[in-house]
Amino acid sequence: MDKIRTGLLGYGLSGSVFHAPLLSVLTEFEIKKVMTSRKEQVHQDIPGTKTVSSIDEITNDPDIDLAIVTTPSGLHFEMAKQCLLAGKHVVLEKPMTTSAEEAKTLIDIAKEQNVVLSVFQNRRWDNDFLTIKQLIKEEQFGEVNTFHASFDRYRPNVRQRWKEQKGAGSGSLYDLGSHLIDQALHLFGKPNAVTAQVISQRNNAETDDYFHVVLSYDKLQVLLHSGSIVPANGPRYQVHGSKGSFIKYGIDGQEEALRAGQKPTDASWGADTPEYYGELTLVEGENIRKETVKTLNGSYLTYYKELAACILKGGKPPVTAEEGLDVISIIESAWKSSELKKTVFINDL
């Protein structure tokens, strides 16, 4: 196989903004079919690509190697299961599934079929997160004791879209929480305990639109937060350790660029605005020194480059299915903690 023939399931925001533009600039992939009702948009965006109406037209096609599931979260399990049983490699948009039990089943099927199963956790390649990851690797903070990440928005009115309507996998914790939890687990591994509050703050809300999740790792405390009625954002990240702190405002601009129809075709892709470069505070004996840290470039494209290498040459996918399962397990623990109003210890599950 010299090219990964791909079927895209769904062409809403995820499929049209996050997946198709990335795949279109990589020679390792060819989008052969798209399952969608938005046929005209597909033909305009990806000329020559065939549109289909059912998943069977992808799973029964021997010329499809990879299926990318970008449909609403509640459909992930059944669609991924059907694709895996048909012998296709599968990428699932986050969240992987709506329950840990579903995720475990998919992992078992993928192993039986000897195919790749991965989750599109693209915000591991946000420019701010990559910068923090590098600073931690360089031990700039010494021993990290507090990690605080926020994903706030000002969306006071409930909109008519599936993520804000009652249903499996809807709501902020499954949506934005998947990103923040994955980042935390990627940096620090599984916590000892989860303490969370997950509620609705907006009038007429049908799903959760606010969460505050604390992951406890002995001394280290990870605070993950999101609200939907936040007119002015505070820091996106705060990292504090025995030797220093890092404060970062702003948000990676790749999503905005992709929404505007841009594609990652040059070295400027994923660059941060200098006014949003983070501030590093270092303790040096009795002195405190501050410096501005240039943000590393973000690169959602890296996910698919690493996936291509995995499928074509073997090896580990950029995000493993087991890592996707871990995120869902933490989400379930957070819901349990919020409902019981107490800390949930991971070893007790």
N, C-alpha and C positions, 0 to 999 in steps of 0.2 A: 504494500500500500504506500503510494507516494503522496496521496492527497486524501484528506478525511472528508468523505461525502456526508453532508450534514442535513438533517431534517429539523426544522424549528417548529416547535409546538406552541403556537400563540404569537400574536404580533401586536400586543398592546404596548404599554410603556416599556416594559422590560425587554420584550423581543425586538422592538423597533429602535429603541434608544441605546440599550446597553449591550445587546448581543450582536445583532446584525452589523452595525457599524464596525465593531471590533473584528468580526470574522471577515468582513469584506476587504480588509487591508492586509490580511495574512494569506500568503500563497499556500499554506498547508491545509486550508479549509476551502470547501466549495459548498455553498448553500444550494442544495438540490430541490428541496421542497419546503413549503411553509404551510402549516395547518392554521387557517384563519378565515374569517369572513371579510377581512379587509384586503380583498384581492387587488384593487386598484392601487392602494398604497404600496403593497409589496412589489407590484410590477413597475411602479415608478422608482422605488428605492433600490430594488435588486433586479434589474432587467434580466430576463431569461430564466428566472426562477419560477418553478411551477407551484401554484397554490392548490391546496387540497382541503377537503371539508371534514375528513375523519382521520383519526389516529391510525386506523387500519391501513390507510394508504401510505403510511410511513413505516409501520412495523412489518408489513408484508412485502416491502420493497427491498430486495437483496442488494440494491445499489446504495442503500443508506447505511453508513457505518456508525454514525453518532446521532443521538436524539437529544435535543436541548428543550427541556420542559420549562416554559415561562408562563404557564397558565396560573390562575388563582391557586393559592396554597392548598385549599381543600381538595384540589384535583391532582396534586402532585403524586400521591401514593399510587393510585390506580393507574395513572398514565405511565409513571416510571416503571411500575411492575410489568405492565404490558410490553414496554420497550425492552426491558431487561430480558424477559422471557423469550423475546424474539431475537436475542443475541446482539442487541445494540449496546454500544457504550452510551452512558447517560450522564448529562449534566442537569442538575436541578437548580433552578433559581432558589435563593434563600426565601423563607426557611425551608429546609430540606423536606420536612413533612410536618404534620400537625400533632404528631405524638411520637414518643421514643419507640413505642412498640412497632409502629409503621416503619420507622427508620431501620430498626434491627432487621425486620423482614426483608427490606430492600438490600441491605448489606449481605444477608445470607444468599439471596437470589443472585446478586452480582458475583459472589464468590463461586457459586455453583456453575454459573454461565461463563466464568472466566472473562468478564468484561469490566471496564473501568466505570466506576460510579463516583461522581464528584459533585460538590456544591459550589455555586457561584457566589463566594463571599468576596465580592470585588473590593470592599473597603479595607481589606488588608493592604491594598495598593494605593490608598489615599496618600497624598504627599505628606500630610501632617503625621499620620501614623507611621509611615516609613521613617520619618525623621526621629520620632520618639524611639522607635525600635532600634535605630542606629545608636542613639545616645545611651540607651540602656545597655546595648552590646559593648559600648566603649566604657561602661561603668562610670559615666559622668555624674550620676546621682549617688554613687556608693550603694548602700543597701536601700532599695526602694521600700518605703513604708506606706505611701498613699498614692493611689492612681485614681484620678477623677476624670470621667469622660461624659460629655453632655451632647445630646442631639435634640436641641430645642427648635421649635418652629412657631410661627404666628399664623395659625389656621383656626380662628375662633369659630368658624361656621362649619357644620358637618356637611360633607359633600356626598353626592350620590355616586359612590364607587365602592367596589366590593371590599376594599380594605377598611372602610368605615361603616360597613353594614354587618349585621349579625351573621356569623358563619364560621366554619372551621378555619383557623389560621388568620383571621382578621384581627385588627387592632394594632396598637403601637408596639406592644411587647414582642409580638411575632415579627413585625415589620422592622422597625428601627432597633429593637432590642436584639434581634439576630445579629446585626452588625456589631454593636457594642460588646455583646457577650463573646462573639467569635474573636474579636480583637483581644479581649482580656484573656481568654483561654490560650490564644496563640502566644501571648507574652509570658503568662504565668502558670499555665496548666490548670487542672481542676482545683476548685476551692474546697475548703473543709465544710463550709456552711453558706447558706443563702438566706438573706433577710430582705423582704421586698414589700413594697406597697404598689399595687396596680389598680388604678381607678379611672373613672371618667369624670372629667371636669367641665366639658362643654355642655351647653344646653342641648337637649334632644340627642345626645350621643348614644349610639347603639353598641359601641365597642369601647375598650380602654383607650384613652388618649394621653395618659400620664403614667409614668412608672419611675420608681426609685429603687434600685436594686443594689444591695451590698454583698459582695463576695468576700468572704473571710478566709485568709491564708495565714494562720498564726498571727504574726505581727502585721503583715501586709493587709491593707484594706482597700478593696477596689469598689469605687462608687460609680454606678452607671445610671444616668438620669435622662429623662425626656419629658417635655411638656409641649402641648399644642397651643397654649395661650401665652406666648412669650414674645412680647413686642420688641424687646431689646436683649440680645444674647450676651451672656457672659463668656468666660473662656471656654473653648471647646475641650481643651485638655489641661489638666494640672497634674504634674508628676513631682512628688516630693520624696527626698531620700536623705541619707545621713550626710551627704556631701554637697547636695545641691537641689535646686528646684527648676522646673521648666513650665512656663505658662504660654499657651498658644491660643490665639483667637482666630476667627475665620473658619472657612470650610473649604476642602478640596474642590477645585472648579471643574473637574472632569465631567461630572453629571451635567452641569450647566452648559458646557461646551458641546457635549453630545446632543443635548436637547436642541441646541441651536443649529444642529446639522454638521458640526465640525467632526473631523476624524483624526485619529492619532497618527499623523504622517510625517512629523518632523520632531526635532530634538526639543522644541519648546513646549511640547505637550506635557500637561500635568504640572507646569511651573506655578509657583505661588506668587502672589502679589507682595512685593517687598514690605509694604506697610503691615502685612500680617505675619511676617517672620516672627518666630517665637523668641522669648527672652529666657536665657539660661542664667540662673544665679548660682554661683559657686562659693562655697565656704573654704577659705584657705587660711588655716590657723585662726588668727584673730581678725582676719580681713574677709570682707565679702566683695566679690567681683561679679559684675553683670556683663553679659555679652549677648548680642543678637545672633541668632543661629539661622543661617540661610536654609530654607526648607528644601529638602530633596524633591525632585520631580516625582509626581504620582504616575502610575502606569497600570491601568486596568488591562492593557494589552498583555502584560506579563502573565496574567492568568491563562490566557489562551495559548501563548507561546509555550508555557510549561505543560499545558494539557496536550498540545500537539506532540511534544517530545515524549510524554508518557505513553500516548497511544501508538506512535510510530516507532519508538525505540525501546519502550518498556521503562519501568521505574515507577516512582511515586507521583500521584497526581498533585496539582498545586494545593488543593484542599481535599482531604480524604473524606470518605463517607463516614468514617468513625468520628472525625471532627465535627461533621454535620450533626451526627447523633448527639454528641456532647452538648452542642448548643441547645438542641431541643430538650435535653434532660434538664439543663439549667433553667430554661423557660418554664418547664413543668414545675420545677422546684420553687421558682419565684411565684407562680400562681398559687401554689400550695401554701407558701409562707404568707402571702397576702390574704388569702381566704381564712387561714387559721390564726392570723395575727401573731405569728411567732417564727423564730428562726428554724429553718429546716437543715438538719445535718446530713451531708451527702452520704456518709457511711451508714445512715439509718434507712436509706431508701432500698 
